[in-house]
């Protein structure tokens, strides 16, 4: 895509994929958004190694179990990204995909800074505030700390 074709508003959009229903809706939104704006789409799946390390430290996992679990999560993320690639191809949208590792808010914020990302699209989970999981807490930190617009799709 040439620089002249790209919208000056949002040149590069980062989609965070997690396999949930809300993530699928966020994917559909991101595909429509970048198609309309003729923007670049990068889809990521985050392997939460921080939680895996914590579980290892608390002796809930032994080292081999942690490695197996991380490998399993990585494979799941690759499958989600492959599905996203197929949807992008059907929508005639160019896409880059990448599996990232670490704490969601830190990894995404670093990626945004290092790759000139103009906006983030992420699925929003519905649920009770007192019943927060790690993903919900990390997403809220991302919303608090990001310097770019974030589209939270429910």
N, C-alpha and C positions, 0 to 999 in steps of 0.2 A: 504494500500500500504506500503510495507516495505521500510526502508531507503535505502536498496541496489537497489531497483527498481527505486527510484526517481532520476531524473537527478540532478546533482550537480549544474547545471546552474540556473534553475528557479524551485525551489521546490514548492513555493506557489504563485499563480497568483490571483490577485483581479480583477474581472470584474465589472464595474459600468454599471448598466442597467437603461435605462430611457424610454423605449418603442418606441423610434424613429426608423426610417429605418436604420440609422447609428448604433444605438445600437444593432439592430438585426444582422447587418453585423459584429459588434464587438463580439457578442456572438458566431457567427459561427467561427470567427477567433480564439477566446479563446478556444473553444471546440477542434478545430484541434490542436492548440498549446499544450494544456495540454495532449491531447491524444498522440501526438508524443513524448513529453518529459516525459510522465508518471508523471506529476506534479499534485499538488492539486489545485482545482479551488474553489474560494469563490466568489459568485455573490452577489452584494449589490444593493439596491435601496435607494436613498437618498431622504428623505422628507425634503424639504428646509424650516425648521422652522424659520430660520433667516428672510427670506422674509415675512413669515406669521406674525411674530412678528412685523416687520416694518409696514405692512399693518394695523395691529391692532393699533399700536402707532399713525399712521397717520389718524386714525379713518375711514379708508376705510372699515374695518371689525369691527363688535362688537364681543365680546368674544365668543358668541355662534356660530356666523358665522365662526370664525376662527377655532373653534373646529370641526365644521361640515366639513369644507374644508380640514383640516388636516386628518380627518378620511377618507374622500373620496380619498385623495391622497395616504394615507396608503393602502387602499383597492386596488387601481390601482397598486401600487408597488408590493403588494402581488401577484396580478394576473400576472404581468410581470415576477416575480420570479418563479411562478409556471410553466409558459410557458418555462422559462429557464431550470427548473428542467426536464421537459419532453424532451426537446431537448438534455440535457445532458444524460438522460437515453437512448435515442435512439442512441446516439454516444458512449454509454458504458463508460461514464465519471462520476466519483464520484464528487458530488458538495455539497457545503454548501451554504445556502442562508441566508441573513439577511437584514432587513430594518433598516437603520440608520437615525438619525435625526440631523439636523444642517446645517451649511454652507458647501457646497460640498467640497471645497478644504481643509477645516479644518478637517472635519470628515474623509475624505479619508486619509489624511496625518497621523492623529492620529491612524487610523486603521492599516495603513502600519507599523508604528513604534511599535504598541502594539501586532501585530500578525505575525511578521517576514515575511512580504510580500516581494517577490523578484521582482515583476513587476505588472503593472497596465494595463488593457485593457479598453479603453473607446471609445465610438463612437464620431466621429468628425462631427460637423455640418457644412454644406456648407452655405455660406452666405456672405453678404457684411460686411466689418469690421466696417462701421459706423452704422450698424444696429444690434449692439450686445445686446443679452438678458442676463439675470442674469446667465444662465447656461454657456454661452460662456465666460463671464468674470471669472466665478469660474473655468472653465476648464483651462483657460489661467494661472490663479494663480497656479493651481495644476501643470501644466507643468513647471512653473518657480521654484516652491518650492520643488518638489519631489526629493528625493535622489535615487530613483529606476527608472529603465527604464519604459517608458510609451509608449504603442502602441496605437496610435490614428487612428482609422479605419474609413475611409470615404466610 
